[in-house]
Amino acid sequence: MALISDSLQTIQANILQASNYANRKDDVKLLAVSKSQGADQIRAAYLAGQTTFGENYVQEAIMKQSELADCEIEWHFIGPIQSNKTPLIAQYFDWVQSVDRLKIAQRLSKARGEAGLAPLNICIQINSSNEPSKSGTHAKELKNLVQEVSALPHLTLRGLMAIPAPTNDFEKQHEQFKMVKATLSQLQQDDDLDALDLDTLSIGMSGDYVAAIEEGATIVRIGSALFGARKKP
């Protein structure tokens, strides 16, 4: 468990260094990706100061939340969303970062309202690299989806999430993240959307989060660099 604490300190130092290099004054949130990690590992990270965790699988996450009910954790859902899972996701999570179509947003809004909970924070996932195998809406559909999702009563649209094509090329990482940041900036500057407060850009994972921060990430999603290589089920 000491390894988790040491890794967390290293990641936090890297985040600060990247922020300073890019002259960033705003805070960058570290989202610990805890899928396939046990409740003990999450608790170790929590006791080391990490309070925000991301999960991909609903049932797995609910079990962990029950075991960690004494911890004040902010839970993010970051995996692909099946329609029949929306009531549970709406009830058990504070954020959903992987909304990529209106039907899912509508179902989340309805379920959140029925649960009597505060509005659910939402990010729209975009397929920034146009990979057929990846979830996410495409650029030509984005503005309409933003307008439709932002009108739903029990959601708060916060910004965008993306998973660009993986690469070890630092310059390529920058190029990809720069494109995602430009997409968010276009929305922020669109007169039709000026009533929205789009303040979130969730990009960057264990292998590329430094480049993501330098290009404007406000949330970085880090799993293996914190917990170690994920065990296959």
N, C-alpha and C positions, 0 to 999 in steps of 0.2 A: 504493500500500500504506500510505502514511502516513495516508491518509484513514481506513482501518480502525482504525489505532491511535488516532487522534483521536476517532473515533466510539465506540470502546470506552471511552475515558476519560470521555466525556460520559455514556454509559449507566451506567457504574459510579457516577459522581457523582449521577445521578438516583436510582439505586437506594438509595444511602446517604441522600440527602435524604428520600426517601419513607419509608424505614425509621425515620429519626429523627422525622419528623412523626408517625408512627403509634406512637412509643415502642416500636419493635421492638428487642429485644435479640438475637434470633437472626439468623443469616446468611441472606441470600437468594442463591440460586445463579442465575447467568446461564447459560442454555443458548443457545448460538449456533446458530441454525437455518441450516444450511449447504447445504440442498438447492439444486441448480442452481448452486452455487458451485464453482469449481475448487479443486484442491489448493493452488495458489499462494495463493489468498485465505484458505483455512483456515490455511495455514502462517503467513501474515502476522498473523492474529489470534492464533495460538498464540504466536508470538514476542513479541507485545504483552502476553502474560499470560493469554490465554483457553485453558482446557484442556478444556472440556466442549462437545461439539457434538452437534446433533440432525439426523438424516436421515430422509427420508420414503420413499426408494426403495432397495431392498436392493442391487441390482446396482451402482447408482451409488455407494453408500456403500462397498461392498467394494473397488471400484477406488481410491477415495480413501484408504481405510485402508492399502492396499498402498503407495501413493505416500508416505504419511505414517507409515510403520512406525517411523521413528526418533523420532517424537513421542509423548510420554506423554499420550494423549488418552482421555478417558472418552466413549464413544459411546452415544448414546440413540437408539432407534428411536421415531419419533413419528407415523408415518403409518398409514393403514389396513392391516390385516394380512390377506393371503391365506393360506389354509391351507397351500398348497404352498410358501410362503416361510418357514414357521416353523423348519425345521431351520437355514437360513442365519441367520435373525435370532437364534436361540438361540446360535449359535456365534460370531457376529461383534459382538454388542452387549453392553454392560454393564447397560443399562436398556432396558426396553420400557414406554412410557407409554400405549400405545393398545390395551390389552387390553379388549375389550368383551363377550366371551362365553366360556363355559367351554371349549368345544371348542378355541379358540385357546390358552388357558392350559394345557390338558392337553398339547397338542402341543409347546408351548414347554418345558414341564417334562420331557417325555420326551426331547426332543432335547438339552436341556441336560445331563441325566443321562448320555445316551449319549456326549456330548462330554467328559465327565469334568471339567466346569468348576464353579466355585463357583456357588452359587444366583444366579439372575438376578433383579435388582431389577425389580419390576413396579408399575405404576400402572394402576388401572382407569379407563377413560375413561367419563365420564358425559355424556349428552346433556342438559345443564342447561337448554337453551332449547327442548327438544322439537321441534327442526327435523327434518322428515322426511329431508332431504338429508344430515344429519350422522350420523357414527358415534357410538356410545356407548350404554351401557346406561341404562335409565330407573330412576327412583327406586324404584318398587315392586319391581324385580328386584334392586336393589343389594345388600341385606343377604345374600340367598342366594348371590349371586355372590361376595361377599367371603368368606363362610364356605367356599365350595367352592374358591376359588383359594388361600386361605391354607392349605388342607390339602395342597396339592400339594408333593411333596418337594424339587423343585429350583428353586423360586421363593421369593422373599421379597417379600411384598406390602408396599409402602411407603405407598400412599395413593391419591389421586385426581388425574385430569387432566380438564380441561374446556376447551372452546372455545365460550364464549357467543356469542350473536348479535353481530356487529360493530355498533358505534355510536360516534359522536363525542360523544355526550352523557355528560359526566363523571359526572353523578349516576346515569344509567342504568348506566354501567359499574360504579359502586359497588354498585348494587342487585343486579346479576347476580352479581358476585363474592361479595357477602355471602351470597347463597343457596347458592353452592357451598361456601363456608366452613362454613355451618351444616350442610350435608349431611355434611361430614367430621367436624364436632364431634359430630354424632349418633352416628356410628360409633365415635368415640373414647370416648364415654360409655356405649355399649351394654354392659351386663353380659355379654352372650353373646359379646362380642368383646374382652373385657378382656385376653386373652393377646396380642393383636396390638399392635405398635408402629407405628401409622399416623402417620408424621411428615412426610408429603410432600403438598403441595398445589401442583400444577403448573397455574397459570393466568396469563394475561397475555401479550400479544404486543406488537409494536412500537407499536401505537396506543393501548394501554390498560394497559401494565405498571405505571404509577405507581398507578393505582386498584387494581390487583390486589395490589400490595405493601401498600398501606394496608389492604386487607381480609384479609391473611393469607397471600399466596402465599409459598411457600418456593422455588419454581422459576419463573422467567419465561423464556419462549421467544421470542427476539428474532432476527429475520433482517434485514429491510430496513433497520431503523434502524442496524444494524451494517455490513452489506455494501453497502447501497444497493438500489435497486429491482431485484427479481429479473428476470433476462432470461428471456423466454419461449423454450421449446425450439423 
